[in-house]
């Protein structure tokens, strides 16, 4: 038999009480709920003329629009490699503006050599965690999909999930992996009906639901105790002093 629950009486001596908050349902309420259509950015990971990841991205776009969303699809043609130029490059600026505009993302990649492609990775690498006071990805929802030339695999979507977590995004539980993609799209690039298409519908439906649930609340949902401490002026001064110390002694 379990022992009766007892509160710990030894306190939290390591906690900064001024930065500690107790999450409450009231804090999740919005005074003025958003009324505009949910906004989605779609990235895909192939520049080939007959690109199955682009075809899948277009199918997702059609579904998201049918569910009331507004969609922008980024064309990565002309995007330089990360660090090969500065962030003021027009294609980089376009990508970042799209991400700041968005409330949710869809990332679609082929699986190449057991992983995502360099094309999709370059796009994600150009998205900074922060740009001034603006965070282009934090708090946004994310759906991940992949296409494969052979049997079904989940390597690309699994690694896209890792990136999404690193970019502080709210990645939905569902995902889509399309094996032998050359069999699943017709000559015009439309996905054929069947269980794999139904899964894509499921993913888009779930993405819209999570986006409607979290947008307007994202800043609260991803607000962190440790970062509230870091934003204190005294802490910022201490970090600056440490940096100067390292530079002076290096």
PEGIRA-V137399 format. One record per residue. RES is the residue in three letters. PSI is psi in whole degrees, 0 to 359 (none if undefined). NEAR is the number of other ideal C-beta (glycine too) atoms within 8 Angstrom. D_CENTER is the distance of its C-alpha to the mean C-alpha in whole Angstrom. Layout:
res->{RES,RES}
psi->{PSI,PSI}
near->{NEAR,NEAR}
d_center->{D_CENTER,D_CENTER}
This chain:
res->{UNK,UNK,UNK,UNK,UNK,UNK,UNK,UNK,UNK,UNK,UNK,UNK,UNK,UNK,UNK,UNK,UNK,UNK,UNK,UNK,UNK,UNK,UNK,UNK,UNK,UNK,UNK,UNK,UNK,UNK,UNK,UNK,UNK,UNK,UNK,UNK,UNK,UNK,UNK,UNK,UNK,UNK,UNK,UNK,UNK,UNK,UNK,UNK,UNK,UNK,UNK,UNK,UNK,UNK,UNK,UNK,UNK,UNK,UNK,UNK,UNK,UNK,UNK,UNK,UNK,UNK,UNK,UNK,UNK,UNK,UNK,UNK,UNK,UNK,UNK,UNK,UNK,UNK,UNK,UNK,UNK,UNK,UNK,UNK,UNK,UNK,UNK,UNK,UNK,UNK,UNK,UNK,UNK,UNK,UNK,UNK,UNK,UNK,UNK,UNK,UNK,UNK,UNK,UNK,UNK,UNK,UNK,UNK,UNK,UNK,UNK,UNK,UNK,UNK,UNK,UNK,UNK,UNK,UNK,UNK,UNK,UNK,UNK,UNK,UNK,UNK,UNK,UNK,UNK,UNK,UNK,UNK,UNK,UNK,UNK,UNK,UNK,UNK,UNK,UNK,UNK,UNK,UNK,UNK,UNK,UNK,UNK,UNK,UNK,UNK,UNK,UNK,UNK,UNK,UNK,UNK,UNK,UNK,UNK,UNK,UNK,UNK,UNK,UNK,UNK,UNK,UNK,UNK,UNK,UNK,UNK,UNK,UNK,UNK,UNK,UNK,UNK,UNK,UNK,UNK,UNK,UNK,UNK,UNK,UNK,UNK,UNK,UNK,UNK,UNK,UNK,UNK,UNK,UNK,UNK,UNK,UNK,UNK,UNK,UNK,UNK,UNK,UNK,UNK,UNK,UNK,UNK,UNK,UNK,UNK,UNK,UNK,UNK,UNK,UNK,UNK,UNK,UNK,UNK,UNK,UNK,UNK,UNK,UNK,UNK,UNK,UNK,UNK,UNK,UNK,UNK,UNK,UNK,UNK,UNK,UNK,UNK,UNK,UNK,UNK,UNK,UNK,UNK,UNK,UNK,UNK,UNK,UNK,UNK,UNK}
psi->{132,146,150,144,132,137,143,133,1,4,189,74,338,0,137,103,331,343,358,129,150,118,137,153,327,326,341,353,141,132,322,89,146,142,348,163,142,141,127,135,132,128,140,159,35,141,9,154,314,86,116,331,325,320,317,323,318,322,318,320,317,317,317,322,321,335,11,8,163,132,139,133,125,131,114,0,127,356,123,164,148,136,1,347,183,165,353,5,137,321,327,315,320,315,314,322,319,318,319,322,327,161,347,154,155,124,125,124,143,158,120,125,37,17,182,165,162,333,313,323,322,320,315,321,335,351,112,158,327,150,94,234,3,135,109,343,332,131,353,150,160,134,140,141,158,158,148,149,338,217,165,138,161,16,312,312,325,318,330,325,319,315,318,319,318,326,8,44,159,95,125,156,323,160,168,132,120,106,158,58,332,341,345,355,139,184,334,0,7,141,138,153,152,182,325,322,319,324,323,319,316,314,315,320,316,322,316,316,312,325,315,326,323,336,143,345,358,319,321,319,326,7,131,143,312,325,330,323,319,332,351,136,321,321,320,321,320,319,316,320,320,318,315,322,316,315,324,329,356,none}
near->{2,3,5,4,4,5,4,5,4,3,5,4,4,3,6,7,5,4,9,8,5,4,4,6,5,5,7,8,6,8,3,4,5,7,3,6,6,13,13,17,15,15,14,15,14,12,6,5,3,5,11,14,15,11,13,17,14,10,12,16,12,8,12,14,10,6,9,7,12,9,11,11,10,11,4,12,5,5,10,9,5,7,4,5,6,4,8,5,9,5,10,13,10,9,13,14,8,11,13,8,8,12,10,17,15,17,17,17,18,16,13,7,3,6,9,13,11,5,11,16,11,12,14,11,7,12,11,8,7,8,7,4,3,7,9,10,12,12,12,13,15,13,18,15,17,19,14,15,8,6,6,6,12,9,10,16,14,8,10,14,11,8,11,12,9,6,11,10,13,11,10,12,4,9,12,14,13,14,10,10,14,7,4,12,10,6,3,4,9,8,11,8,4,7,5,11,12,8,10,16,9,9,15,14,10,12,15,14,8,12,14,8,7,12,12,7,10,13,7,8,9,9,7,6,9,6,8,10,10,9,7,9,5,6,10,10,8,8,9,8,8,8,8,8,8,8,7,6,5,4}
d_center->{45,42,43,42,39,40,38,38,41,40,37,34,36,33,31,30,31,31,27,27,26,26,23,25,25,26,23,21,23,23,26,25,22,20,22,20,19,15,13,11,10,10,11,13,15,19,21,24,26,26,22,21,17,18,20,18,15,18,19,16,16,20,19,16,19,22,20,20,17,17,15,15,15,14,18,17,21,22,19,21,20,18,21,24,24,23,20,22,22,22,19,17,18,17,14,13,15,13,9,12,13,10,9,7,6,8,8,12,14,17,19,21,23,21,18,15,17,17,16,13,13,14,12,9,12,13,10,12,11,14,16,19,18,15,11,9,6,7,8,6,6,4,7,9,12,15,19,21,25,27,26,23,21,18,17,14,12,13,12,9,8,10,8,5,7,9,6,7,4,6,6,10,13,14,13,15,17,20,23,26,24,27,29,26,26,29,31,29,26,26,24,27,28,27,25,23,22,23,20,17,19,18,14,14,16,14,11,14,15,12,11,15,16,13,13,16,16,12,14,17,14,13,16,18,22,21,20,22,25,24,24,28,30,32,29,28,31,32,29,30,33,32,31,34,36,34,34,38,39,37}
